Every structure is written in C-alpha cells, then in structure tokens.
C-alpha cells in the first residue's frame, strides 16, 4: 500500500475515532499515537506543448487506423492545432 493511501486510511480511522471520543465511547483516540510513513512528494514534470501535439497526432493516427476514417471533424483538428501553436 502506498504511503499516500496509508495517510488516507489513517485519516478516516482517526476521524471516526475522534467522533467516538466526542460521544464518550472512548477516553482517547488511539489513532493519534500511530505514526504514518512519510508521503513521497515528488515534482511533476508536465508535458511540453510539442509532446502534447505528438500525443494528439499518435491518437488520431491510431483511431483512424481502427475506425477507417477520422472520428473528429476536420475543423476540430484545426482548432486543436491552433490552441497549441503558441
């Protein structure tokens, strides 16, 4: 299980047990003592405009090969190209 998922589960359990403490069912929340693993933060490197254009071209070629004709109207393709042409 990823460390992010562990944090989500811990948060849900801690919240539920906090409610049990608030209602008087527990004297204290045992989840408060639990240590969770560190979350692995990493920088996301977004795609460049050129990479996104290549992705669209590859997707279009793949769909055209399977469908036999373009599933997008030609005007739509022109709009997409203009949107990424800087």
N, C-alpha and C positions, 0 to 999 in steps of 0.2 A: 504494500500500500504506500502511495506517495506521501511525502511529508505534508503536502497541502491537504490531502484527503484526511490525514490524521488530525490536522487542525480543525477541519470541518466537523468531524465526528466528535472531537473533544468539546468544541464549542456547543454542539447540540446537547451533549450529555451534561455539560456544565450548566447550560441554561435550564434544562429540565430539573436538575438537582437544586439549582437556586430557587426554583419555584417550590420544590418540596420543603426547602428551608423556610421560605417565606410563609408557607401554610402550616408550619410547625411539625411536619412529619420527620424532619431531620434536624439535629442540633447544628450541624455544619456540613458544608459541601465537600465531599471527599475529592471531587474533581479539581478543586482549587489547588490541591497538593501535587497533582500529576504534572509531570514535565513532558512537554511535547518536543519532538525533534525540530531542529531549525528548518525553516522553509528555505528551499533552494531558490533564491531570487536570481534571475539572470536577465540580461538585456536582450530584448527582442530586436532583431535586425530586420527591418521591413524590406520588402521587395523594392527594387528600383522601378522606375517607370518603364525602362526597357525590358526588365524581367516580366512585368505585368503584361506588356504588349506581346511578348513571346508566348506567355501563357494563353492569352486570348487567341493568338494565331494557331497554337497547337490544339486548343479545344475546338476551334472552328474546323480545323482540318480533320480532327477525329470524328466530330459529329457529321461532317459532310461525307466522310468515307462510310459511315454506318447508315446514314439516312439516305444518301444518294443525292441530296440537294441541301442547300444551306437552310437550316431551321430559322435563321434570322433574316428579316428583310434587309435588302442592301442599304437602305437609308440608316438602319440601326448600326450597321457596321461602320458607316462613315461617321456617325455621331461618336461612337466609341473611340475611333481613331483620333478624332479631333480632341476629345476630352483628355487624352494622354499625350498630345503632341506639344505640350508646353507652350 
